[in-house]
Amino acid sequence: MTQPPQGTDWAARADEGRRLAAYAGDPAADTVLLALLLDASDSAVSRRTAEALARTGSPAAARLLTEALARADAALGDWIETGVEDATAPTPTR
């Protein structure tokens, strides 16, 4: 659990971010989560990992999101912010 899945498609990496979000605060999980938040190969991984972290509402998750935003370029930062917004948006009704 010290590195994000290598050689996997974006959906598998995003799933790993969602799975690990509950473990934010664990040093090994934080290393992987930060790498997934800063995934330069696919912004969907960053967005979905950010959403999962924001849904936890934990201080450790907030710290990871803040660190990722500080390290991300503007475009990736926008995707991280979108993931947080996804977590807080009301569920659409039909």
Biopython code that builds the backbone (N, CA, C, O; Angstrom):
import numpy as np
from Bio.PDB.StructureBuilder import StructureBuilder

atoms = [
    (1, "MET", "N", (0.826, -1.200, 0.000)),
    (1, "MET", "CA", (0.000, 0.000, 0.000)),
    (1, "MET", "C", (0.865, 1.257, 0.000)),
    (1, "MET", "O", (0.404, 2.303, 0.456)),
    (2, "THR", "N", (2.085, 1.196, -0.486)),
    (2, "THR", "CA", (2.938, 2.368, -0.464)),
    (2, "THR", "C", (3.003, 3.091, -1.795)),
    (2, "THR", "O", (3.539, 4.197, -1.865)),
    (3, "GLN", "N", (2.475, 2.499, -2.844)),
    (3, "GLN", "CA", (2.479, 3.142, -4.152)),
    (3, "GLN", "C", (1.143, 2.902, -4.821)),
    (3, "GLN", "O", (0.514, 1.865, -4.611)),
    (4, "PRO", "N", (0.693, 3.888, -5.654)),
    (4, "PRO", "CA", (-0.545, 3.653, -6.392)),
    (4, "PRO", "C", (-0.365, 2.514, -7.375)),
    (4, "PRO", "O", (0.759, 2.217, -7.780)),
    (5, "PRO", "N", (-1.452, 1.873, -7.764)),
    (5, "PRO", "CA", (-1.344, 0.767, -8.715)),
    (5, "PRO", "C", (-0.683, 1.230, -10.013)),
    (5, "PRO", "O", (-1.114, 2.203, -10.631)),
    (6, "GLN", "N", (0.345, 0.534, -10.405)),
    (6, "GLN", "CA", (1.055, 0.871, -11.635)),
    (6, "GLN", "C", (0.519, 0.020, -12.773)),
    (6, "GLN", "O", (0.135, -1.132, -12.571)),
    (7, "GLY", "N", (0.496, 0.593, -13.974)),
    (7, "GLY", "CA", (0.090, -0.159, -15.143)),
    (7, "GLY", "C", (-1.392, -0.496, -15.152)),
    (7, "GLY", "O", (-1.824, -1.386, -15.885)),
    (8, "THR", "N", (-2.165, 0.201, -14.350)),
    (8, "THR", "CA", (-3.596, -0.047, -14.313)),
    (8, "THR", "C", (-4.327, 1.102, -14.987)),
    (8, "THR", "O", (-3.793, 2.201, -15.136)),
    (9, "ASP", "N", (-5.542, 0.827, -15.385)),
    (9, "ASP", "CA", (-6.304, 1.884, -16.038)),
    (9, "ASP", "C", (-6.780, 2.899, -15.006)),
    (9, "ASP", "O", (-6.689, 2.665, -13.801)),
    (10, "TRP", "N", (-7.284, 4.016, -15.489)),
    (10, "TRP", "CA", (-7.680, 5.102, -14.599)),
    (10, "TRP", "C", (-8.763, 4.672, -13.623)),
    (10, "TRP", "O", (-8.767, 5.113, -12.474)),
    (11, "ALA", "N", (-9.677, 3.823, -14.058)),
    (11, "ALA", "CA", (-10.772, 3.406, -13.174)),
    (11, "ALA", "C", (-10.247, 2.610, -11.981)),
    (11, "ALA", "O", (-10.754, 2.759, -10.870)),
    (12, "ALA", "N", (-9.246, 1.775, -12.198)),
    (12, "ALA", "CA", (-8.662, 1.011, -11.090)),
    (12, "ALA", "C", (-7.946, 1.938, -10.118)),
    (12, "ALA", "O", (-8.019, 1.745, -8.904)),
    (13, "ARG", "N", (-7.250, 2.949, -10.647)),
    (13, "ARG", "CA", (-6.574, 3.905, -9.771)),
    (13, "ARG", "C", (-7.599, 4.723, -8.994)),
    (13, "ARG", "O", (-7.408, 4.978, -7.805)),
    (14, "ALA", "N", (-8.677, 5.134, -9.643)),
    (14, "ALA", "CA", (-9.737, 5.889, -8.949)),
    (14, "ALA", "C", (-10.392, 5.023, -7.876)),
    (14, "ALA", "O", (-10.688, 5.510, -6.785)),
    (15, "ASP", "N", (-10.619, 3.759, -8.172)),
    (15, "ASP", "CA", (-11.176, 2.837, -7.171)),
    (15, "ASP", "C", (-10.250, 2.726, -5.964)),
    (15, "ASP", "O", (-10.716, 2.677, -4.826)),
    (16, "GLU", "N", (-8.964, 2.686, -6.205)),
    (16, "GLU", "CA", (-7.999, 2.618, -5.106)),
    (16, "GLU", "C", (-8.088, 3.874, -4.241)),
    (16, "GLU", "O", (-8.010, 3.788, -3.016)),
    (17, "GLY", "N", (-8.248, 5.030, -4.866)),
    (17, "GLY", "CA", (-8.418, 6.270, -4.107)),
    (17, "GLY", "C", (-9.664, 6.243, -3.244)),
    (17, "GLY", "O", (-9.637, 6.662, -2.087)),
    (18, "ARG", "N", (-10.761, 5.748, -3.813)),
    (18, "ARG", "CA", (-12.006, 5.644, -3.033)),
    (18, "ARG", "C", (-11.839, 4.658, -1.887)),
    (18, "ARG", "O", (-12.318, 4.910, -0.781)),
    (19, "ARG", "N", (-11.174, 3.551, -2.134)),
    (19, "ARG", "CA", (-10.982, 2.537, -1.104)),
    (19, "ARG", "C", (-10.102, 3.054, 0.032)),
    (19, "ARG", "O", (-10.388, 2.814, 1.205)),
    (20, "LEU", "N", (-9.034, 3.763, -0.320)),
    (20, "LEU", "CA", (-8.081, 4.225, 0.685)),
    (20, "LEU", "C", (-8.533, 5.478, 1.433)),
    (20, "LEU", "O", (-7.967, 5.795, 2.480)),
    (21, "ALA", "N", (-9.518, 6.188, 0.938)),
    (21, "ALA", "CA", (-9.944, 7.441, 1.581)),
    (21, "ALA", "C", (-10.288, 7.232, 3.054)),
    (21, "ALA", "O", (-10.019, 8.101, 3.883)),
    (22, "ALA", "N", (-10.868, 6.108, 3.375)),
    (22, "ALA", "CA", (-11.233, 5.816, 4.766)),
    (22, "ALA", "C", (-10.003, 5.680, 5.661)),
    (22, "ALA", "O", (-10.117, 5.760, 6.884)),
    (23, "TYR", "N", (-8.835, 5.476, 5.067)),
    (23, "TYR", "CA", (-7.608, 5.284, 5.832)),
    (23, "TYR", "C", (-6.745, 6.543, 5.872)),
    (23, "TYR", "O", (-5.586, 6.482, 6.284)),
    (24, "ALA", "N", (-7.294, 7.680, 5.449)),
    (24, "ALA", "CA", (-6.538, 8.936, 5.495)),
    (24, "ALA", "C", (-6.042, 9.143, 6.921)),
    (24, "ALA", "O", (-6.786, 8.976, 7.888)),
    (25, "GLY", "N", (-4.774, 9.509, 7.028)),
    (25, "GLY", "CA", (-4.143, 9.662, 8.323)),
    (25, "GLY", "C", (-3.135, 8.560, 8.592)),
    (25, "GLY", "O", (-2.218, 8.736, 9.395)),
    (26, "ASP", "N", (-3.295, 7.432, 7.930)),
    (26, "ASP", "CA", (-2.309, 6.355, 8.002)),
    (26, "ASP", "C", (-1.176, 6.735, 7.049)),
    (26, "ASP", "O", (-1.437, 6.999, 5.876)),
    (27, "PRO", "N", (0.054, 6.770, 7.511)),
    (27, "PRO", "CA", (1.149, 7.237, 6.646)),
    (27, "PRO", "C", (1.257, 6.511, 5.305)),
    (27, "PRO", "O", (1.489, 7.146, 4.277)),
    (28, "ALA", "N", (1.093, 5.195, 5.307)),
    (28, "ALA", "CA", (1.195, 4.453, 4.041)),
    (28, "ALA", "C", (0.055, 4.819, 3.107)),
    (28, "ALA", "O", (0.275, 5.001, 1.909)),
    (29, "ALA", "N", (-1.150, 4.929, 3.628)),
    (29, "ALA", "CA", (-2.303, 5.319, 2.806)),
    (29, "ALA", "C", (-2.138, 6.744, 2.305)),
    (29, "ALA", "O", (-2.459, 7.036, 1.153)),
    (30, "ASP", "N", (-1.645, 7.631, 3.154)),
    (30, "ASP", "CA", (-1.480, 9.031, 2.752)),
    (30, "ASP", "C", (-0.519, 9.175, 1.586)),
    (30, "ASP", "O", (-0.726, 10.016, 0.712)),
    (31, "THR", "N", (0.523, 8.369, 1.563)),
    (31, "THR", "CA", (1.480, 8.411, 0.452)),
    (31, "THR", "C", (0.786, 8.069, -0.859)),
    (31, "THR", "O", (0.981, 8.747, -1.868)),
    (32, "VAL", "N", (-0.013, 7.032, -0.841)),
    (32, "VAL", "CA", (-0.727, 6.608, -2.048)),
    (32, "VAL", "C", (-1.804, 7.622, -2.409)),
    (32, "VAL", "O", (-1.946, 7.984, -3.577)),
    (33, "LEU", "N", (-2.559, 8.080, -1.427)),
    (33, "LEU", "CA", (-3.637, 9.046, -1.699)),
    (33, "LEU", "C", (-3.087, 10.326, -2.307)),
    (33, "LEU", "O", (-3.671, 10.862, -3.249)),
    (34, "LEU", "N", (-1.978, 10.823, -1.785)),
    (34, "LEU", "CA", (-1.402, 12.038, -2.347)),
    (34, "LEU", "C", (-0.954, 11.798, -3.788)),
    (34, "LEU", "O", (-1.151, 12.657, -4.647)),
    (35, "ALA", "N", (-0.359, 10.646, -4.058)),
    (35, "ALA", "CA", (0.046, 10.331, -5.438)),
    (35, "ALA", "C", (-1.170, 10.255, -6.354)),
    (35, "ALA", "O", (-1.108, 10.702, -7.499)),
    (36, "LEU", "N", (-2.270, 9.699, -5.869)),
    (36, "LEU", "CA", (-3.483, 9.613, -6.684)),
    (36, "LEU", "C", (-4.107, 10.989, -6.894)),
    (36, "LEU", "O", (-4.610, 11.280, -7.979)),
    (37, "LEU", "N", (-4.079, 11.833, -5.871)),
    (37, "LEU", "CA", (-4.582, 13.189, -6.040)),
    (37, "LEU", "C", (-3.778, 13.955, -7.079)),
    (37, "LEU", "O", (-4.322, 14.786, -7.806)),
    (38, "LEU", "N", (-2.501, 13.677, -7.143)),
    (38, "LEU", "CA", (-1.605, 14.385, -8.067)),
    (38, "LEU", "C", (-1.332, 13.583, -9.334)),
    (38, "LEU", "O", (-0.324, 13.812, -10.004)),
    (39, "ASP", "N", (-2.216, 12.647, -9.671)),
    (39, "ASP", "CA", (-2.065, 11.780, -10.851)),
    (39, "ASP", "C", (-2.102, 12.633, -12.116)),
    (39, "ASP", "O", (-3.162, 13.100, -12.533)),
    (40, "ALA", "N", (-0.946, 12.826, -12.712)),
    (40, "ALA", "CA", (-0.855, 13.665, -13.904)),
    (40, "ALA", "C", (-1.347, 12.961, -15.157)),
    (40, "ALA", "O", (-1.579, 13.614, -16.175)),
    (41, "SER", "N", (-1.512, 11.648, -15.106)),
    (41, "SER", "CA", (-1.896, 10.922, -16.309)),
    (41, "SER", "C", (-3.401, 10.932, -16.550)),
    (41, "SER", "O", (-3.841, 10.689, -17.674)),
    (42, "ASP", "N", (-4.203, 11.208, -15.515)),
    (42, "ASP", "CA", (-5.652, 11.246, -15.716)),
    (42, "ASP", "C", (-6.323, 12.037, -14.605)),
    (42, "ASP", "O", (-6.299, 11.629, -13.444)),
    (43, "SER", "N", (-6.915, 13.160, -14.958)),
    (43, "SER", "CA", (-7.553, 14.030, -13.966)),
    (43, "SER", "C", (-8.758, 13.376, -13.294)),
    (43, "SER", "O", (-9.149, 13.797, -12.205)),
    (44, "ALA", "N", (-9.353, 12.366, -13.911)),
    (44, "ALA", "CA", (-10.483, 11.671, -13.290)),
    (44, "ALA", "C", (-10.049, 10.966, -12.012)),
    (44, "ALA", "O", (-10.835, 10.863, -11.070)),
    (45, "VAL", "N", (-8.820, 10.484, -11.965)),
    (45, "VAL", "CA", (-8.302, 9.848, -10.755)),
    (45, "VAL", "C", (-8.223, 10.881, -9.638)),
    (45, "VAL", "O", (-8.644, 10.619, -8.511)),
    (46, "SER", "N", (-7.685, 12.052, -9.955)),
    (46, "SER", "CA", (-7.588, 13.125, -8.966)),
    (46, "SER", "C", (-8.971, 13.536, -8.478)),
    (46, "SER", "O", (-9.196, 13.679, -7.276)),
    (47, "ARG", "N", (-9.881, 13.722, -9.405)),
    (47, "ARG", "CA", (-11.234, 14.168, -9.059)),
    (47, "ARG", "C", (-11.948, 13.165, -8.162)),
    (47, "ARG", "O", (-12.536, 13.546, -7.151)),
    (48, "ARG", "N", (-11.901, 11.910, -8.518)),
    (48, "ARG", "CA", (-12.624, 10.890, -7.735)),
    (48, "ARG", "C", (-11.970, 10.623, -6.391)),
    (48, "ARG", "O", (-12.662, 10.346, -5.412)),
    (49, "THR", "N", (-10.658, 10.701, -6.328)),
    (49, "THR", "CA", (-9.977, 10.548, -5.045)),
    (49, "THR", "C", (-10.312, 11.731, -4.142)),
    (49, "THR", "O", (-10.567, 11.552, -2.952)),
    (50, "ALA", "N", (-10.313, 12.936, -4.702)),
    (50, "ALA", "CA", (-10.674, 14.124, -3.924)),
    (50, "ALA", "C", (-12.108, 14.024, -3.412)),
    (50, "ALA", "O", (-12.385, 14.370, -2.264)),
    (51, "GLU", "N", (-13.007, 13.558, -4.251)),
    (51, "GLU", "CA", (-14.403, 13.396, -3.831)),
    (51, "GLU", "C", (-14.499, 12.417, -2.660)),
    (51, "GLU", "O", (-15.190, 12.690, -1.679)),
    (52, "ALA", "N", (-13.817, 11.293, -2.758)),
    (52, "ALA", "CA", (-13.865, 10.288, -1.694)),
    (52, "ALA", "C", (-13.295, 10.842, -0.393)),
    (52, "ALA", "O", (-13.850, 10.608, 0.681)),
    (53, "LEU", "N", (-12.196, 11.572, -0.488)),
    (53, "LEU", "CA", (-11.616, 12.164, 0.712)),
    (53, "LEU", "C", (-12.550, 13.200, 1.325)),
    (53, "LEU", "O", (-12.731, 13.234, 2.542)),
    (54, "ALA", "N", (-13.141, 14.041, 0.487)),
    (54, "ALA", "CA", (-14.049, 15.068, 1.002)),
    (54, "ALA", "C", (-15.257, 14.441, 1.676)),
    (54, "ALA", "O", (-15.755, 14.972, 2.669)),
    (55, "ARG", "N", (-15.727, 13.335, 1.160)),
    (55, "ARG", "CA", (-16.880, 12.656, 1.772)),
    (55, "ARG", "C", (-16.565, 12.127, 3.170)),
    (55, "ARG", "O", (-17.471, 12.005, 3.995)),
    (56, "THR", "N", (-15.302, 11.812, 3.453)),
    (56, "THR", "CA", (-14.967, 11.322, 4.790)),
    (56, "THR", "C", (-15.109, 12.436, 5.824)),
    (56, "THR", "O", (-15.485, 12.183, 6.969)),
    (57, "GLY", "N", (-14.811, 13.651, 5.422)),
    (57, "GLY", "CA", (-14.936, 14.786, 6.339)),
    (57, "GLY", "C", (-13.908, 14.791, 7.464)),
    (57, "GLY", "O", (-14.052, 15.544, 8.427)),
    (58, "SER", "N", (-12.883, 13.968, 7.357)),
    (58, "SER", "CA", (-11.905, 13.878, 8.439)),
    (58, "SER", "C", (-10.837, 14.973, 8.316)),
    (58, "SER", "O", (-10.552, 15.447, 7.216)),
    (59, "PRO", "N", (-10.258, 15.366, 9.437)),
    (59, "PRO", "CA", (-9.150, 16.317, 9.383)),
    (59, "PRO", "C", (-7.978, 15.798, 8.549)),
    (59, "PRO", "O", (-7.323, 16.574, 7.852)),
    (60, "ALA", "N", (-7.711, 14.502, 8.615)),
    (60, "ALA", "CA", (-6.608, 13.930, 7.824)),
    (60, "ALA", "C", (-6.888, 14.068, 6.331)),
    (60, "ALA", "O", (-5.983, 14.363, 5.551)),
    (61, "ALA", "N", (-8.140, 13.856, 5.934)),
    (61, "ALA", "CA", (-8.507, 14.008, 4.527)),
    (61, "ALA", "C", (-8.363, 15.468, 4.095)),
    (61, "ALA", "O", (-7.871, 15.751, 3.002)),
    (62, "ALA", "N", (-8.790, 16.383, 4.949)),
    (62, "ALA", "CA", (-8.665, 17.812, 4.627)),
    (62, "ALA", "C", (-7.197, 18.196, 4.470)),
    (62, "ALA", "O", (-6.849, 18.980, 3.587)),
    (63, "ARG", "N", (-6.338, 17.648, 5.322)),
    (63, "ARG", "CA", (-4.911, 17.932, 5.216)),
    (63, "ARG", "C", (-4.349, 17.446, 3.883)),
    (63, "ARG", "O", (-3.569, 18.152, 3.243)),
    (64, "LEU", "N", (-4.738, 16.252, 3.466)),
    (64, "LEU", "CA", (-4.273, 15.719, 2.182)),
    (64, "LEU", "C", (-4.755, 16.580, 1.024)),
    (64, "LEU", "O", (-3.993, 16.875, 0.104)),
    (65, "LEU", "N", (-6.012, 16.979, 1.069)),
    (65, "LEU", "CA", (-6.554, 17.822, -0.006)),
    (65, "LEU", "C", (-5.824, 19.157, -0.066)),
    (65, "LEU", "O", (-5.513, 19.652, -1.150)),
    (66, "THR", "N", (-5.554, 19.733, 1.086)),
    (66, "THR", "CA", (-4.838, 21.012, 1.134)),
    (66, "THR", "C", (-3.425, 20.867, 0.584)),
    (66, "THR", "O", (-2.953, 21.713, -0.176)),
    (67, "GLU", "N", (-2.757, 19.789, 0.975)),
    (67, "GLU", "CA", (-1.398, 19.558, 0.480)),
    (67, "GLU", "C", (-1.395, 19.348, -1.038)),
    (67, "GLU", "O", (-0.541, 19.885, -1.742)),
    (68, "ALA", "N", (-2.352, 18.567, -1.532)),
    (68, "ALA", "CA", (-2.431, 18.328, -2.973)),
    (68, "ALA", "C", (-2.688, 19.626, -3.732)),
    (68, "ALA", "O", (-2.077, 19.873, -4.772)),
    (69, "LEU", "N", (-3.590, 20.452, -3.213)),
    (69, "LEU", "CA", (-3.863, 21.729, -3.887)),
    (69, "LEU", "C", (-2.635, 22.629, -3.906)),
    (69, "LEU", "O", (-2.406, 23.345, -4.881)),
    (70, "ALA", "N", (-1.853, 22.597, -2.851)),
    (70, "ALA", "CA", (-0.637, 23.415, -2.796)),
    (70, "ALA", "C", (0.411, 22.934, -3.798)),
    (70, "ALA", "O", (1.207, 23.730, -4.294)),
    (71, "ARG", "N", (0.413, 21.642, -4.093)),
    (71, "ARG", "CA", (1.427, 21.068, -4.988)),
    (71, "ARG", "C", (0.976, 20.965, -6.443)),
    (71, "ARG", "O", (1.812, 20.856, -7.340)),
    (72, "ALA", "N", (-0.320, 21.000, -6.686)),
    (72, "ALA", "CA", (-0.861, 20.807, -8.041)),
    (72, "ALA", "C", (-0.696, 22.062, -8.891)),
    (72, "ALA", "O", (-0.642, 23.179, -8.376)),
    (73, "ASP", "N", (-0.617, 21.852, -10.212)),
    (73, "ASP", "CA", (-0.680, 23.007, -11.104)),
    (73, "ASP", "C", (-2.136, 23.480, -11.163)),
    (73, "ASP", "O", (-3.022, 22.830, -10.608)),
    (74, "ALA", "N", (-2.377, 24.591, -11.823)),
    (74, "ALA", "CA", (-3.712, 25.185, -11.828)),
    (74, "ALA", "C", (-4.772, 24.250, -12.400)),
    (74, "ALA", "O", (-5.870, 24.150, -11.853)),
    (75, "ALA", "N", (-4.455, 23.572, -13.483)),
    (75, "ALA", "CA", (-5.443, 22.700, -14.124)),
    (75, "ALA", "C", (-5.805, 21.523, -13.217)),
    (75, "ALA", "O", (-6.984, 21.217, -13.038)),
    (76, "LEU", "N", (-4.808, 20.872, -12.653)),
    (76, "LEU", "CA", (-5.081, 19.735, -11.770)),
    (76, "LEU", "C", (-5.762, 20.208, -10.489)),
    (76, "LEU", "O", (-6.630, 19.521, -9.951)),
    (77, "GLY", "N", (-5.369, 21.371, -10.009)),
    (77, "GLY", "CA", (-6.034, 21.951, -8.835)),
    (77, "GLY", "C", (-7.520, 22.151, -9.066)),
    (77, "GLY", "O", (-8.332, 21.938, -8.167)),
    (78, "ASP", "N", (-7.871, 22.562, -10.280)),
    (78, "ASP", "CA", (-9.298, 22.719, -10.618)),
    (78, "ASP", "C", (-10.036, 21.391, -10.520)),
    (78, "ASP", "O", (-11.176, 21.351, -10.058)),
    (79, "TRP", "N", (-9.395, 20.293, -10.953)),
    (79, "TRP", "CA", (-10.035, 18.982, -10.888)),
    (79, "TRP", "C", (-10.170, 18.494, -9.450)),
    (79, "TRP", "O", (-11.164, 17.860, -9.098)),
    (80, "ILE", "N", (-9.178, 18.786, -8.627)),
    (80, "ILE", "CA", (-9.268, 18.428, -7.210)),
    (80, "ILE", "C", (-10.421, 19.192, -6.562)),
    (80, "ILE", "O", (-11.212, 18.614, -5.817)),
    (81, "GLU", "N", (-10.512, 20.480, -6.846)),
    (81, "GLU", "CA", (-11.607, 21.289, -6.307)),
    (81, "GLU", "C", (-12.963, 20.789, -6.808)),
    (81, "GLU", "O", (-13.939, 20.787, -6.058)),
    (82, "THR", "N", (-13.024, 20.369, -8.061)),
    (82, "THR", "CA", (-14.274, 19.832, -8.602)),
    (82, "THR", "C", (-14.673, 18.566, -7.850)),
    (82, "THR", "O", (-15.856, 18.356, -7.579)),
    (83, "GLY", "N", (-13.703, 17.721, -7.511)),
    (83, "GLY", "CA", (-13.993, 16.525, -6.733)),
    (83, "GLY", "C", (-14.578, 16.865, -5.375)),
    (83, "GLY", "O", (-15.516, 16.210, -4.920)),
    (84, "VAL", "N", (-14.031, 17.887, -4.723)),
    (84, "VAL", "CA", (-14.573, 18.326, -3.427)),
    (84, "VAL", "C", (-15.996, 18.846, -3.618)),
    (84, "VAL", "O", (-16.882, 18.545, -2.818)),
    (85, "GLU", "N", (-16.211, 19.617, -4.666)),
    (85, "GLU", "CA", (-17.568, 20.118, -4.950)),
    (85, "GLU", "C", (-18.532, 18.972, -5.233)),
    (85, "GLU", "O", (-19.690, 19.025, -4.818)),
    (86, "ASP", "N", (-18.073, 17.940, -5.933)),
    (86, "ASP", "CA", (-18.912, 16.772, -6.191)),
    (86, "ASP", "C", (-19.393, 16.135, -4.889)),
    (86, "ASP", "O", (-20.532, 15.677, -4.791)),
    (87, "ALA", "N", (-18.513, 16.113, -3.900)),
    (87, "ALA", "CA", (-18.835, 15.494, -2.609)),
    (87, "ALA", "C", (-19.867, 16.299, -1.835)),
    (87, "ALA", "O", (-20.615, 15.741, -1.031)),
    (88, "THR", "N", (-19.913, 17.589, -2.067)),
    (88, "THR", "CA", (-20.796, 18.450, -1.286)),
    (88, "THR", "C", (-22.059, 18.848, -2.039)),
    (88, "THR", "O", (-22.956, 19.466, -1.466)),
    (89, "ALA", "N", (-22.131, 18.502, -3.304)),
    (89, "ALA", "CA", (-23.306, 18.868, -4.107)),
    (89, "ALA", "C", (-24.503, 18.008, -3.721)),
    (89, "ALA", "O", (-24.349, 16.818, -3.444)),
    (90, "PRO", "N", (-25.685, 18.596, -3.699)),
    (90, "PRO", "CA", (-26.863, 17.784, -3.405)),
    (90, "PRO", "C", (-27.094, 16.763, -4.508)),
    (90, "PRO", "O", (-26.776, 17.003, -5.673)),
    (91, "THR", "N", (-27.646, 15.635, -4.126)),
    (91, "THR", "CA", (-27.955, 14.589, -5.090)),
    (91, "THR", "C", (-29.113, 15.046, -5.968)),
    (91, "THR", "O", (-30.149, 15.467, -5.453)),
    (92, "PRO", "N", (-28.949, 14.968, -7.286)),
    (92, "PRO", "CA", (-30.035, 15.410, -8.161)),
    (92, "PRO", "C", (-31.275, 14.522, -7.988)),
    (92, "PRO", "O", (-31.167, 13.313, -7.787)),
    (93, "THR", "N", (-32.417, 15.132, -8.068)),
    (93, "THR", "CA", (-33.676, 14.384, -7.996)),
    (93, "THR", "C", (-34.347, 14.443, -9.352)),
    (93, "THR", "O", (-34.117, 15.355, -10.146)),
    (94, "ARG", "N", (-35.178, 13.452, -9.595)),
    (94, "ARG", "CA", (-35.883, 13.410, -10.882)),
    (94, "ARG", "C", (-37.286, 13.883, -10.709)),
    (94, "ARG", "O", (-38.047, 13.923, -11.675)),
]
sb = StructureBuilder()
sb.init_structure("model")
sb.init_model(0)
sb.init_chain("A")
sb.init_seg("    ")
for serial, (resi, resn, name, xyz) in enumerate(atoms, 1):
    if name == "N":
        sb.init_residue(resn, " ", resi, " ")
    sb.init_atom(name, np.array(xyz, "f"), 0.0, 1.0, " ", f" {name:<3s}", serial, name[0])
structure = sb.get_structure()
